[in-house]
């Protein structure tokens, strides 16, 4: 009888399963838990086999559940397997390892039966397979539920963190703007003075924060990319208009090079505007006062390159790639969310481009957007500026 064989060799079977599970177990799993679920299942399998030898063999379904799967039915094996799947997920096992966990016992029983020439009938193996099938189904189902819950919790925590940073920064800028405006309304100071400058900086900060957040929403939501062929010179001219005010507020000089009017990019204009805007905001934030920030757009072979260079003094050692990670702020100025460069890279990559940085130690750094090169025909080239 199989139940007698399992009872007599219970300790050996559990030891074999524990040894196999230990090879797959993540670090830190207590040794006594490696075969905990398997030992419970083994006892329930023995109980099922014993009941099937009585005059009411169908009562074994209360222990093992019915054959054939389908709608879940409450059973002792189902309950314990559900708990086991939850425990394995909590300990860092994968779903494949959940299946292997029960497969180990099946293999151990088969191997030991062959080694000892134990007589096991066909019906008893069918019972073993039914029990394994139901146990694996319940354990995997619960594992999947727990995995989804864990992932959802992490995503919720990340979203709450971002919303918290956003609300905090938004409130700071809005409070600054409101305070500056209230002082100006008292009539003691003018818009052109220092208080007016504070108001300008707060409003520019609010605009940048909203633009950056809208770009992140588009990227996170996976909205379709709207590609359009657009003039590079017109694009840079539009950037120059908005960036000039921020350069003035930040007390630095913005230098924009002339752009070949025949050059074009086939991009989602809003995302590229967000990327270049974020790079300029980053440059204005970290460049030393009264220094230059340079915006240079040009062609090199079959590529369009857009460079943003600042005078920040150079990057901290080893930070050339880490600065693109979300919520990373490697400089002393910790204002803002630390999302600008992350959003810029994602926006560039969504347009089929590459964003990289080159450190100029002791001087500054150059952020380069690398995009495929396109050209305009004479019909859709922007008009040349008229002579005065």
C-alpha positions as CSV (number, residue, x, y, z in Angstrom):
1,X,0.0,0.0,0.0
2,X,1.3,3.4,-1.0
3,X,0.1,5.1,2.3
4,X,2.2,2.5,4.3
5,X,5.2,3.2,2.1
6,X,4.8,7.0,2.5
7,X,4.4,6.7,6.3
8,X,7.4,4.4,6.7
9,X,9.6,6.7,4.5
10,X,8.2,10.1,5.5
11,X,11.4,11.5,7.1
12,X,13.5,10.4,4.1
13,X,11.1,11.9,1.5
14,X,11.1,15.2,3.3
15,X,14.9,15.3,3.6
16,X,15.2,14.7,-0.1
17,X,12.8,17.5,-0.9
18,X,14.5,19.8,1.5
19,X,17.8,19.2,-0.2
20,X,16.4,20.0,-3.6
21,X,14.6,23.1,-2.4
22,X,17.7,24.4,-0.7
23,X,19.5,24.6,-4.0
24,X,16.8,27.0,-5.4
25,X,16.0,28.9,-2.2
26,X,16.8,32.7,-2.1
27,X,19.3,33.7,0.7
28,X,17.8,34.1,4.2
29,X,15.0,31.5,4.0
30,X,14.9,29.6,7.3
31,X,16.0,25.9,6.8
32,X,13.0,24.6,8.8
33,X,10.6,26.3,6.3
34,X,12.2,24.8,3.1
35,X,10.0,21.7,3.1
36,X,7.2,23.0,5.4
37,X,4.5,23.0,2.7
38,X,5.7,19.7,1.3
39,X,5.5,17.9,4.7
40,X,1.9,19.1,5.2
41,X,1.0,17.9,1.7
42,X,2.6,14.5,2.3
43,X,0.5,14.0,5.5
44,X,-2.6,15.0,3.5
45,X,-1.7,12.6,0.7
46,X,-1.3,9.8,3.2
47,X,-4.7,10.7,4.8
48,X,-6.3,10.7,1.3
49,X,-4.9,7.3,0.5
50,X,-6.1,5.8,3.8
51,X,-9.7,7.1,3.3
52,X,-9.8,5.6,-0.2
53,X,-9.2,2.2,1.3
54,X,-12.4,2.5,3.4
55,X,-16.0,1.8,2.5
56,X,-16.5,5.5,1.7
57,X,-13.6,6.3,-0.7
58,X,-15.2,9.4,-2.1
59,X,-14.9,11.1,1.3
60,X,-11.2,11.5,0.4
61,X,-12.3,14.4,-1.8
62,X,-12.7,16.5,1.3
63,X,-9.0,16.2,1.8
64,X,-7.7,16.2,-1.7
65,X,-10.4,17.9,-3.8
66,X,-11.9,16.4,-7.0
67,X,-10.1,15.5,-10.1
68,X,-10.2,17.5,-13.3
69,X,-9.7,21.0,-12.0
70,X,-12.5,23.4,-12.9
71,X,-14.2,25.5,-10.3
72,X,-12.2,25.6,-7.0
73,X,-13.6,23.4,-4.3
74,X,-12.7,23.8,-0.6
75,X,-10.4,21.0,0.6
76,X,-7.6,20.5,3.1
77,X,-4.9,20.3,0.4
78,X,-6.3,23.4,-1.3
79,X,-6.2,25.4,2.0
80,X,-2.6,24.4,2.9
81,X,-1.4,24.8,-0.7
82,X,-2.8,28.3,-0.8
83,X,-0.9,29.1,2.4
84,X,2.2,27.5,1.0
85,X,2.0,29.6,-2.2
86,X,1.7,32.7,-0.1
87,X,4.7,31.8,2.0
88,X,6.9,31.0,-1.0
89,X,6.0,34.4,-2.6
90,X,6.9,36.2,0.6
91,X,10.3,34.4,0.7
92,X,11.2,35.5,-2.8
93,X,10.6,32.3,-4.7
94,X,9.5,32.4,-8.3
95,X,6.3,30.8,-9.7
96,X,8.4,28.2,-11.5
97,X,9.9,27.2,-8.1
98,X,6.4,26.8,-6.6
99,X,5.7,24.1,-9.2
100,X,9.1,22.5,-8.7
101,X,8.5,22.4,-5.0
102,X,5.7,19.9,-5.4
103,X,7.4,18.2,-8.3
104,X,10.3,17.4,-6.0
105,X,8.0,15.3,-3.8
106,X,6.7,13.4,-6.8
107,X,10.2,12.7,-8.0
108,X,11.3,11.7,-4.5
109,X,8.4,9.2,-4.1
110,X,9.0,7.7,-7.6
111,X,12.8,7.4,-7.0
112,X,12.5,5.9,-3.6
113,X,9.8,3.4,-4.7
114,X,12.1,2.2,-7.5
115,X,15.0,1.9,-5.1
116,X,13.1,-0.1,-2.6
117,X,10.9,-2.1,-5.0
118,X,7.8,-0.8,-3.3
119,X,4.6,-2.1,-4.8
120,X,2.4,0.9,-5.8
121,X,-0.8,0.4,-7.8
122,X,-2.0,2.5,-10.7
123,X,-5.0,3.9,-8.8
124,X,-2.6,5.1,-6.1
125,X,-0.5,7.0,-8.6
126,X,-3.7,8.5,-10.0
127,X,-4.5,9.7,-6.5
128,X,-1.0,11.1,-6.1
129,X,-1.3,13.0,-9.4
130,X,-4.8,14.3,-8.5
131,X,-3.5,15.6,-5.2
132,X,-0.4,17.2,-6.8
133,X,-2.6,18.8,-9.5
134,X,-4.9,20.4,-7.0
135,X,-2.1,21.5,-4.7
136,X,-0.1,23.1,-7.5
137,X,-3.2,24.9,-8.9
138,X,-4.0,26.4,-5.6
139,X,-0.4,27.3,-4.7
140,X,0.2,28.9,-8.1
141,X,-3.1,30.8,-8.0
142,X,-2.3,32.3,-4.5
143,X,1.3,33.0,-5.5
144,X,0.0,35.0,-8.5
145,X,-2.5,37.0,-6.3
146,X,0.2,37.8,-3.7
147,X,2.6,38.8,-6.5
148,X,0.0,41.2,-8.0
149,X,-0.8,42.6,-4.6
150,X,2.9,43.2,-3.8
151,X,3.5,44.8,-7.2
152,X,0.4,47.0,-6.8
153,X,1.6,48.1,-3.4
154,X,5.0,49.1,-4.8
155,X,3.5,51.0,-7.7
156,X,1.1,52.8,-5.3
157,X,4.0,53.7,-3.0
158,X,6.1,55.1,-5.9
159,X,3.1,57.1,-7.2
160,X,2.4,58.5,-3.7
161,X,6.1,59.5,-3.4
162,X,6.0,61.3,-6.8
163,X,2.7,63.0,-5.9
164,X,4.1,64.0,-2.6
165,X,7.2,65.6,-4.1
166,X,5.1,67.3,-6.8
167,X,2.6,68.7,-4.3
168,X,5.4,69.9,-2.0
169,X,7.2,71.7,-4.9
170,X,4.0,73.1,-6.3
171,X,3.0,74.5,-2.9
172,X,6.4,76.1,-2.4
173,X,6.4,77.9,-5.7
174,X,2.8,79.0,-5.3
175,X,3.4,80.3,-1.8
176,X,6.4,82.2,-3.0
177,X,4.5,83.8,-5.9
178,X,1.5,84.6,-3.7
179,X,3.7,86.3,-1.1
180,X,5.6,88.3,-3.7
181,X,2.4,89.5,-5.4
182,X,0.9,90.5,-2.0
183,X,3.9,92.7,-1.3
184,X,3.8,94.3,-4.7
185,X,0.1,95.0,-4.3
186,X,0.8,97.0,-1.1
187,X,2.4,99.6,-3.4
188,X,5.7,99.8,-1.6
189,X,7.8,97.9,-4.3
190,X,7.5,97.7,-8.0
191,X,7.5,94.9,-10.5
192,X,11.0,95.7,-11.7
193,X,12.6,95.3,-8.3
194,X,13.9,92.4,-6.3
195,X,10.4,91.3,-5.3
196,X,9.3,91.3,-8.9
197,X,12.3,89.0,-9.6
198,X,11.1,86.6,-6.9
199,X,7.6,86.6,-8.5
200,X,9.2,85.9,-12.0
201,X,11.3,83.0,-10.6
202,X,8.3,81.5,-8.9
203,X,6.1,81.7,-12.0
204,X,8.8,80.3,-14.2
205,X,9.3,77.4,-11.7
206,X,5.5,76.7,-11.7
207,X,5.5,76.6,-15.5
208,X,8.5,74.3,-15.7
209,X,7.0,72.0,-13.0
210,X,3.7,71.7,-14.9
211,X,5.4,71.1,-18.3
212,X,7.7,68.5,-16.8
213,X,4.7,66.7,-15.1
214,X,2.6,66.7,-18.3
215,X,5.5,65.1,-20.2
216,X,5.9,62.4,-17.5
217,X,2.2,61.7,-17.6
218,X,2.4,61.1,-21.4
219,X,5.4,58.8,-21.1
220,X,3.9,56.8,-18.2
221,X,0.5,56.5,-19.8
222,X,2.2,55.2,-23.0
223,X,0.2,57.6,-25.2
224,X,0.9,57.3,-28.9
225,X,3.9,59.2,-30.3
226,X,2.8,61.8,-32.8
227,X,5.6,62.1,-35.3
228,X,5.8,65.2,-37.5
229,X,8.6,66.5,-39.8
230,X,9.5,69.9,-38.4
231,X,12.1,72.5,-39.1
232,X,15.0,72.3,-36.7
233,X,15.7,76.1,-37.0
234,X,12.0,76.9,-36.1
235,X,12.1,74.4,-33.2
236,X,15.3,76.0,-31.8
237,X,13.8,79.5,-32.2
238,X,10.7,78.5,-30.2
239,X,12.9,77.1,-27.5
240,X,15.0,80.3,-27.4
241,X,11.9,82.5,-26.8
242,X,10.9,80.6,-23.7
243,X,14.4,80.0,-22.4
244,X,15.5,83.6,-22.7
245,X,13.2,84.6,-19.8
246,X,14.5,81.9,-17.6
247,X,18.1,82.8,-18.4
248,X,17.3,86.4,-17.3
249,X,15.7,85.2,-14.1
250,X,18.7,83.0,-13.3
251,X,21.2,85.8,-14.0
252,X,23.0,83.9,-16.8
253,X,23.5,84.4,-20.5
254,X,21.8,82.1,-23.1
255,X,23.8,81.7,-26.4
256,X,21.9,80.0,-29.2
257,X,23.8,79.2,-32.4
258,X,22.4,79.7,-35.9
259,X,20.8,76.6,-37.4
260,X,20.9,75.4,-41.0
261,X,17.4,76.1,-42.3
262,X,17.3,72.9,-44.4
263,X,17.7,70.6,-41.4
264,X,14.6,68.8,-39.9
265,X,13.6,66.3,-37.3
266,X,10.8,63.8,-37.5
267,X,9.6,63.8,-33.9
268,X,6.8,64.3,-31.4
269,X,7.3,68.0,-31.1
270,X,5.8,68.3,-27.6
271,X,8.0,65.5,-26.2
272,X,11.2,67.0,-27.7
273,X,10.3,70.4,-26.5
274,X,9.9,68.9,-23.0
275,X,13.3,67.2,-23.3
276,X,15.2,70.2,-24.4
277,X,13.3,72.4,-22.0
278,X,14.3,70.1,-19.1
279,X,18.0,70.1,-20.2
280,X,18.0,73.9,-20.3
281,X,16.2,74.2,-16.9
282,X,18.9,71.9,-15.5
283,X,21.6,74.0,-17.0
284,X,20.1,77.3,-15.7
285,X,19.8,75.7,-12.2
286,X,23.4,74.5,-11.9
287,X,25.5,76.9,-14.0
288,X,27.4,79.4,-12.0
289,X,25.9,82.9,-11.8
290,X,26.7,85.3,-14.7
291,X,28.1,82.4,-16.9
292,X,26.9,81.1,-20.2
293,X,24.5,78.4,-21.2
294,X,24.8,77.4,-24.8
295,X,22.2,75.8,-27.0
296,X,23.7,74.4,-30.2
297,X,21.9,72.4,-32.9
298,X,23.7,71.0,-36.0
299,X,24.1,68.0,-38.3
300,X,26.8,65.4,-38.2
301,X,26.7,62.8,-40.9
302,X,23.2,61.2,-40.8
303,X,22.5,62.6,-37.3
304,X,21.0,65.7,-35.8
305,X,22.7,66.8,-32.5
306,X,21.3,69.2,-30.0
307,X,23.9,70.3,-27.3
308,X,23.1,72.0,-24.1
309,X,26.3,73.1,-22.3
310,X,26.6,74.8,-18.9
311,X,29.3,76.1,-16.6
312,X,28.4,74.0,-13.5
313,X,32.0,73.2,-12.7
314,X,31.7,69.5,-13.8
315,X,29.9,66.5,-12.6
316,X,30.6,64.6,-9.4
317,X,32.8,61.6,-10.0
318,X,31.0,58.5,-11.2
319,X,27.6,60.3,-11.6
320,X,27.5,60.5,-15.4
321,X,24.8,57.8,-15.7
322,X,23.2,57.9,-12.2
323,X,22.0,61.5,-12.8
324,X,19.4,60.1,-15.2
325,X,17.7,58.0,-12.5
326,X,14.4,59.3,-11.1
327,X,14.6,61.4,-7.9
328,X,18.4,61.8,-8.3
329,X,20.0,65.1,-7.2
330,X,23.7,64.9,-7.0
331,X,24.5,68.6,-6.6
332,X,24.1,70.8,-3.5
333,X,20.9,72.5,-4.9
334,X,18.2,70.0,-3.9
335,X,15.2,72.1,-5.1
336,X,12.9,70.4,-7.6
337,X,11.9,66.8,-7.9
338,X,15.0,65.2,-9.4
339,X,12.9,64.0,-12.3
340,X,13.9,66.4,-15.1
341,X,16.8,64.4,-16.6
342,X,14.9,61.1,-16.3
343,X,11.9,62.6,-18.2
344,X,14.2,64.1,-20.8
345,X,15.9,60.8,-21.5
346,X,12.6,59.0,-21.8
347,X,11.2,61.7,-24.1
348,X,14.3,61.5,-26.4
349,X,14.2,57.7,-26.5
350,X,10.5,57.8,-27.3
351,X,11.5,59.8,-30.4
352,X,14.0,57.2,-31.5
353,X,17.0,59.2,-30.2
354,X,19.7,59.0,-27.5
355,X,20.5,61.3,-24.7
356,X,24.0,61.3,-23.3
357,X,26.2,63.6,-21.1
358,X,29.9,64.5,-21.4
359,X,31.7,65.8,-18.4
360,X,34.1,68.8,-18.7
361,X,35.9,68.6,-15.3
362,X,36.4,71.9,-13.7
363,X,34.3,73.6,-16.3
364,X,30.8,72.2,-16.9
365,X,29.0,69.5,-18.8
366,X,27.4,69.0,-22.2
367,X,24.1,67.1,-22.6
368,X,23.6,65.9,-26.2
369,X,20.4,64.8,-27.9
370,X,21.2,62.5,-30.8
371,X,18.4,62.1,-33.4
372,X,18.1,60.8,-37.0
373,X,18.7,63.5,-39.6
374,X,16.0,64.7,-42.0
375,X,15.9,67.5,-44.5
376,X,13.3,70.0,-45.7
377,X,12.3,70.6,-49.3
378,X,12.3,74.1,-50.7
379,X,8.5,74.2,-50.4
380,X,8.4,73.6,-46.7
381,X,11.6,75.4,-45.6
382,X,10.9,78.3,-43.2
383,X,11.1,81.8,-44.8
384,X,14.4,83.7,-44.4
385,X,14.3,86.7,-42.1
386,X,13.7,90.0,-43.9
387,X,16.4,92.6,-43.9
388,X,15.5,95.7,-41.8
